[in-house]
Amino acid sequence: MWFERGAEYGDKECHNGLGIIWRDGLVNGRRDQKRAVHHFGVAAGQDLAEAQVNLGKYHYARKELKLATTYFETATRHGSPFEAYYYLAQIQSAQMNMMPPHMKTGACSIALSFYKIVAERGSWDDDLLRDGELDWESGTAAGKENAMLRWWIAAKRGYEMAQNNLAYVLDQGMSLALLQWTRSAAQNNVDALVKVGDYYYHGLGVPDEPESARWEKAAGYYQSAADTQVSALAMWNLGWMYENGYGVPQDFHLAKRHYDVALDTNNEAYLPVTLSLIKLHVRSLWHTLMGGKDGLSLWEYDEDAHAYVNEDKRQQLEDGSKLDAANQIRSDDEDILGEAVEDDAPWYLGRAREEFNRVDGDRGPWARERRNAENERDSDFGPEDYFEGALRGGHRGEEEADEFTETMVLVGLCLVVTFLLYIRGRMVERMRRDQGRQQQPNGGAEQQQQQQDGGLFPPPGDPARDDWAIAR
């Protein structure tokens, strides 16, 4: 009854609930697939992810895989966390046998990535993540140790969330935290990529090496995070490094480009990006006045000489086939830790730290190749992000318009500041004149009268005035 009343007002949850009732026959055992599909369609039209999943399951049961895939993909974009990924993985794995040989590997990578999401998000009997969270929330020292133990086991199994939790807890032990951040970054966690870049930039938990080498690695991680086009912080960090020449050649044009892209990615970065652009233009102007070359111009944009990337390189970035820093962070646990202790040995608290302390050499190696599936990004099926291609290339051809707009904004700000300073000066001058007149009202009147009389004729009442009497 209540679902029907809500459906009369167009409530999407009520429509979805009625669809479930008619589909499963929950009232008097009566089933009506036609009415169920109608209610699911109304709710799905209002972007309800659960209803879209229900429609996808309906078409999946009827072997209409193409239409089912469309509904499942739409549901994932609208926030479906579990079922949609499972059915997409099922469809991809079922279609692999019908695909050409050169496409099977890509389809397998997609199915594997979706199964991985399902395995990590599902609630199973042995849920190490949930048990670890409960132990951590207990607040006791023993509870926190047990939580770290469970997260460590889950991290060794490849759970990205466990790796992030463990890295956050171990942040005081920088080297051990860097290991977990690196593992998480190897699974395309953008925040972890930025965090690893921060560790290398500040020299936290990394081997002793020259600053230039550390900054170069930090720039590589920031570039990998920026290539995902979702991290404004990584883009801003890259812009700052290009502005100062840390880890990369100093290039004011590339610095400005990264600042602009950071603002396009996140509008909340308006204030820091604006301040950075002002400082960048001032620094570029000083660089030019001191005889430097390749400074920024306020009036024109040299797109050919100082493009952010040329067309070939831009296409590589949008296809995902060139991720320099990503190729450097993927390595097996044996390369990172050396596996000083066999995994078959019994587990005990503190074992991981002892393993780490036994390792010699570079604890955060700069691997040159990523897993083979990453090289298939130039195909139609990406290995990690099934919908990554839809997010790329949204701001082509806007560079010149952005340059002109920012130039006009800067010029307008300068004119406004100049006008306000002029108005303030006039107001201060007027206040001083008024104050002077108020302090000498009588003296000013006498002085004015004397000026009118020329300063020679005596005032009334003065005896000398009789000498000036004229007989008529």
C-alpha positions in Angstrom: 0.0 0.0 0.0 2.7 2.5 1.0 4.8 1.7 -2.1 1.7 2.3 -4.3 1.1 5.6 -2.6 4.7 6.7 -3.1 4.6 5.5 -6.7 1.7 7.8 -7.4 4.0 10.7 -6.5 6.8 9.3 -8.7 9.1 8.2 -5.9 11.8 6.0 -7.5 12.4 3.9 -4.4 8.7 3.0 -4.3 8.7 2.1 -7.9 11.7 -0.2 -7.4 10.1 -1.8 -4.4 6.9 -2.5 -6.3 9.0 -4.0 -9.1 10.6 -6.4 -6.6 7.2 -7.3 -5.2 5.7 -8.2 -8.6 8.9 -9.9 -9.8 9.2 -12.2 -6.8 5.5 -12.6 -6.0 5.8 -11.4 -2.5 2.0 -10.6 -2.2 -0.2 -13.7 -2.4 2.4 -15.4 -4.6 1.3 -13.5 -7.7 4.1 -12.7 -10.1 3.8 -10.2 -13.0 7.1 -9.7 -14.9 5.5 -7.1 -17.2 4.4 -4.8 -14.3 7.7 -5.4 -12.5 9.7 -4.3 -15.6 7.5 -1.2 -15.9 8.2 -0.2 -12.3 11.9 -0.9 -12.7 12.0 1.2 -15.9 10.4 4.2 -14.1 12.9 4.0 -11.3 15.8 3.4 -13.6 14.8 6.5 -15.6 15.4 8.5 -12.4 19.0 7.2 -12.2 18.3 4.7 -9.4 21.3 2.3 -9.6 19.4 -0.6 -7.9 16.6 -0.4 -10.4 19.1 -0.4 -13.3 20.7 -3.5 -11.8 17.3 -5.2 -11.6 16.6 -4.4 -15.3 20.0 -5.7 -16.2 19.4 -8.9 -14.3 16.0 -9.3 -16.1 17.7 -9.0 -19.6 20.6 -11.2 -18.4 18.2 -14.0 -17.6 16.7 -13.6 -21.1 20.2 -13.9 -22.6 20.0 -10.3 -23.9 23.6 -9.7 -23.0 24.1 -6.5 -24.9 21.1 -4.7 -23.3 22.0 -6.2 -19.9 25.6 -4.8 -20.2 24.2 -1.4 -20.9 22.1 -1.4 -17.8 24.9 -2.8 -15.6 27.4 -0.2 -16.9 25.0 2.6 -16.2 24.4 1.3 -12.7 28.1 1.3 -12.0 28.2 5.0 -13.0 25.4 5.8 -10.7 27.0 4.1 -7.7 26.2 0.4 -7.7 29.0 -1.0 -5.6 28.6 -4.8 -6.0 26.1 -6.6 -8.2 26.7 -4.7 -11.4 30.4 -5.5 -11.3 29.7 -9.1 -10.7 27.4 -9.5 -13.7 29.7 -7.5 -15.9 32.5 -9.9 -14.9 30.2 -12.8 -15.7 29.4 -11.4 -19.1 33.0 -10.7 -20.0 34.2 -14.1 -18.9 31.4 -15.8 -20.9 32.1 -13.9 -24.1 35.9 -14.5 -24.1 35.5 -17.8 -26.0 33.7 -16.0 -28.8 36.3 -13.2 -29.2 39.2 -13.1 -31.6 42.5 -14.2 -30.0 44.0 -10.7 -29.9 41.0 -9.5 -27.8 40.8 -12.3 -25.3 43.5 -11.0 -23.1 41.8 -7.6 -22.8 38.5 -9.2 -22.0 40.2 -11.4 -19.4 41.8 -8.3 -17.8 38.4 -6.6 -17.5 36.7 -9.7 -16.0 39.6 -10.1 -13.6 39.4 -6.4 -12.4 35.6 -6.7 -11.9 36.0 -10.0 -10.0 38.6 -8.4 -7.8 36.2 -5.5 -6.9 33.5 -8.0 -6.0 36.0 -10.1 -3.9 37.2 -7.0 -2.0 33.7 -5.5 -1.4 31.8 -8.6 -0.6 31.1 -9.6 2.9 32.4 -13.2 3.4 32.9 -15.4 6.4 36.6 -14.5 6.6 36.3 -10.7 6.3 39.7 -9.4 7.5 38.9 -5.8 6.6 35.7 -5.7 8.7 37.3 -7.6 11.6 40.3 -5.3 11.5 38.0 -2.2 11.7 36.2 -3.6 14.7 39.5 -4.4 16.5 40.8 -0.9 15.7 37.6 0.8 17.0 38.0 -1.0 20.3 40.7 1.6 21.1 42.9 -0.8 23.1 46.6 -1.5 22.3 45.9 -5.2 21.8 42.9 -4.3 19.5 45.1 -2.0 17.3 47.8 -4.7 17.1 45.2 -7.3 16.0 43.8 -4.8 13.5 47.2 -4.2 12.0 47.7 -8.0 11.8 44.5 -8.6 9.9 45.1 -5.7 7.6 48.6 -6.9 6.9 47.3 -10.4 5.9 44.7 -8.7 3.7 47.4 -6.4 2.2 49.5 -9.4 1.3 46.5 -10.9 -0.4 46.2 -7.8 -2.6 43.4 -5.9 -0.9 44.0 -2.2 -1.9 41.9 -0.9 1.0 43.9 -2.9 3.5 47.1 -1.6 2.0 45.9 2.0 2.4 44.8 1.4 6.0 48.1 -0.2 6.9 50.1 2.5 5.3 48.1 5.2 7.2 48.7 3.5 10.5 52.4 2.9 9.8 52.9 6.5 8.6 55.2 7.0 11.7 57.5 4.3 10.4 58.1 6.0 7.1 59.9 3.2 5.3 57.4 0.5 6.1 54.5 2.9 5.2 56.2 3.7 1.9 56.1 0.0 1.1 52.3 -0.2 1.6 51.7 3.1 -0.3 53.8 1.7 -3.2 51.7 -1.5 -3.3 48.5 0.5 -3.2 49.8 2.8 -6.0 50.6 -0.2 -8.1 46.9 -0.9 -8.1 46.1 2.5 -9.6 45.1 4.2 -6.4 45.5 7.9 -7.3 45.9 9.2 -3.8 48.5 6.6 -3.1 50.5 7.7 -6.2 50.5 11.3 -4.9 51.5 10.0 -1.4 54.5 8.1 -2.7 55.5 11.2 -4.7 55.4 13.2 -1.4 57.6 10.6 0.3 60.2 10.8 -2.4 60.1 14.6 -2.6 60.6 15.0 1.2 63.0 12.1 1.5 60.8 10.1 3.9 61.6 6.4 4.2 63.7 6.3 1.1 67.4 5.3 0.7 70.0 8.0 0.9 70.4 9.4 -2.6 70.9 12.9 -4.1 67.9 15.3 -4.0 67.8 15.5 -7.7 67.2 11.7 -8.0 64.5 11.8 -5.4 62.8 14.8 -7.0 62.9 13.1 -10.4 61.1 10.0 -8.9 58.6 12.2 -7.2 57.8 14.0 -10.5 57.3 10.6 -12.1 54.7 9.6 -9.5 53.0 12.9 -9.7 52.9 12.6 -13.5 51.4 9.1 -13.2 48.6 10.5 -10.9 48.1 13.5 -13.2 47.6 11.2 -16.2 44.4 9.9 -14.6 43.0 13.4 -15.0 41.3 13.2 -11.6 43.9 14.5 -9.2 44.1 18.3 -9.0 46.8 18.0 -6.3 49.1 15.9 -8.5 48.7 18.5 -11.3 49.4 21.4 -9.0 52.5 19.6 -7.6 53.8 19.0 -11.2 53.2 22.7 -12.0 55.2 23.8 -8.9 58.0 21.4 -9.9 58.1 22.8 -13.4 58.1 26.3 -12.1 61.1 25.7 -9.8 62.9 23.1 -11.9 62.8 20.4 -9.3 63.1 16.9 -10.8 62.2 18.3 -14.3 63.6 21.1 -16.5 62.3 24.5 -15.5 59.5 25.4 -17.9 57.1 28.3 -17.1 54.8 27.2 -19.9 54.4 23.7 -18.7 54.0 25.0 -15.1 51.2 27.2 -16.2 49.6 24.4 -18.2 49.5 22.1 -15.1 48.1 24.9 -12.9 45.3 25.4 -15.5 44.5 21.7 -15.8 44.4 21.5 -11.9 41.7 24.2 -11.9 39.8 22.5 -14.7 39.8 19.3 -12.7 38.6 20.8 -9.4 37.0 24.2 -9.1 37.7 24.3 -5.4 41.4 24.8 -6.3 40.6 28.3 -7.7 42.3 30.3 -4.9 45.6 28.4 -4.7 45.8 28.1 -8.5 45.1 31.8 -9.0 47.8 32.8 -6.4 50.2 30.4 -8.1 49.5 31.8 -11.5 50.1 35.4 -10.3 53.4 34.4 -8.7 54.3 32.5 -11.8 53.7 35.5 -14.1 55.7 37.8 -11.7 58.5 35.3 -11.6 58.5 34.9 -15.4 58.5 38.6 -15.9 61.5 39.0 -13.6 63.2 36.1 -15.5 62.6 37.9 -18.8 63.9 41.3 -17.4 67.1 39.5 -16.2 67.8 38.4 -19.8 66.2 34.9 -19.6 64.4 33.3 -22.4 61.1 31.4 -22.8 59.2 33.5 -20.4 55.5 33.8 -20.3 53.7 36.3 -22.5 50.6 38.2 -21.3 49.4 39.0 -24.8 49.9 35.9 -26.9 50.1 32.1 -26.6 52.9 30.4 -28.5 51.0 27.1 -28.9 53.5 25.6 -31.4 56.6 26.3 -29.5 55.3 25.6 -26.0 52.4 23.2 -26.2 51.7 21.0 -23.2 52.1 17.9 -25.3 52.2 17.4 -29.0 49.4 15.5 -30.7 51.2 12.2 -30.7 52.0 12.4 -27.1 48.6 13.7 -26.2 47.0 10.7 -28.0 49.3 8.4 -26.1 48.2 9.9 -22.8 44.6 9.7 -23.6 44.8 6.1 -24.8 46.7 5.3 -21.6 49.6 3.7 -23.4 52.3 5.8 -21.9 52.4 6.0 -18.1 56.0 6.5 -17.3 55.7 6.6 -13.5 53.2 3.8 -13.4 55.7 1.6 -15.2 58.1 2.4 -12.4 56.0 1.4 -9.4 54.8 -2.0 -10.4 57.1 -4.7 -9.0 56.6 -7.9 -7.1 56.8 -8.1 -3.3 60.0 -10.0 -3.7 61.6 -7.0 -5.4 60.5 -4.6 -2.7 61.3 -6.5 0.4 63.6 -9.2 -0.9 61.4 -11.7 0.9 64.0 -12.2 3.6 61.7 -14.5 5.5 59.7 -17.3 3.9 56.0 -16.8 3.7 55.4 -20.3 5.0 56.9 -19.4 8.3 54.5 -18.9 11.3 53.1 -15.5 11.7 53.7 -13.4 14.8 53.3 -9.7 15.7 56.4 -7.8 14.6 57.4 -10.3 11.9 56.8 -7.8 9.1 59.0 -5.1 10.7 61.8 -7.7 11.2 61.5 -8.7 7.6 61.8 -5.1 6.5 64.8 -4.4 8.7 66.6 -7.4 7.2 66.4 -6.0 3.7 69.5 -4.3 2.2 69.5 -1.9 -0.7 66.7 0.1 -2.2 63.4 -0.4 -0.4 61.4 1.5 -3.0 62.8 0.3 -6.3 62.2 2.1 -9.5 60.8 -0.7 -11.6 61.0 -0.2 -15.4 58.1 -2.3 -16.5 54.6 -2.8 -15.3 52.5 -5.9 -15.6 51.9 -7.0 -19.2 48.2 -6.2 -19.0 49.0 -2.5 -18.6 50.5 -2.5 -22.1 47.1 -3.3 -23.5 45.6 0.1 -22.8 45.9 1.0 -26.5 43.3 -1.7 -27.2 39.6 -1.3 -26.9 39.6 -3.1 -23.5 41.6 -1.5 -20.7 42.9 -3.8 -18.0 42.0 -1.7 -14.9 39.4 0.9 -15.6 36.7 -0.2 -17.9 35.3 3.3 -18.4 38.6 5.3 -18.3 38.4 6.2 -22.0 35.1 8.1 -21.4 36.8 10.6 -19.1 39.6 11.6 -21.4 40.1 14.4 -23.9 37.4 16.7 -22.6 39.2 20.1 -23.0 40.8 20.1 -26.4 41.3 23.3 -28.2 40.7 25.6 -25.2 44.3 26.7 -24.5 44.2 30.0 -26.5 40.8 31.0 -25.0 42.0 30.2 -21.5 45.2 32.3 -22.1 43.3 35.3 -23.3 40.7 35.1 -20.5 43.4 34.9 -17.8 45.3 37.7 -19.3 42.2 40.0 -19.3 41.5 39.0 -15.7 45.0 40.0 -14.6 44.8 43.3 -16.5 41.4 44.0 -15.0 42.7 43.3 -11.5 45.6 45.7 -12.0 43.2 48.4 -13.3 40.8 47.9 -10.3 43.7 48.1 -7.8 45.0 51.3 -9.5 41.6 52.9 -9.4 41.0 52.1 -5.8 44.4 53.6 -4.8 43.5 56.8 -6.7 40.1 57.0 -5.0 41.7 56.5 -1.6 44.3 59.2 -2.2 41.6 61.7 -3.2 39.6 60.8 -0.1 42.6 61.3 2.2 43.4 64.6 0.6 39.8 65.9 1.1 39.7 64.8 4.7 42.9 66.7 5.4 41.5 69.9 3.9 38.3 69.6 5.9 40.2 69.0 9.1 42.4 72.1 8.5 39.3 74.3 7.9 37.7 73.1 11.1 40.8 73.9 13.2 41.0 77.5 12.0 37.5 78.8 11.3 38.0 82.4 12.6 41.5 82.9 11.5 40.5 81.8 8.0 37.7 84.4 7.9 40.0 87.3 9.1 42.7 86.3 6.7 40.1 86.3 3.9 38.9 89.8 4.9 42.4 91.1 5.0 43.0 89.7 1.6 39.8 91.5 0.3 41.0 94.8 1.8 44.4 94.4 0.5 45.8 94.4 4.1 45.9 98.3 4.1 42.6 99.8 5.3 42.2 99.6 9.2 39.2 97.6 10.5 36.3 99.4 12.2 37.0 100.7 15.7 40.6 101.3 15.0 41.7 105.0 15.8 43.8 105.0 12.8 40.6 104.7 10.7 39.9 108.5 11.3 43.1 109.4 9.4 41.4 107.8 6.4 38.2 109.8 6.8 37.2 111.6 3.6 35.2 114.8 3.7 32.2 114.8 1.5 
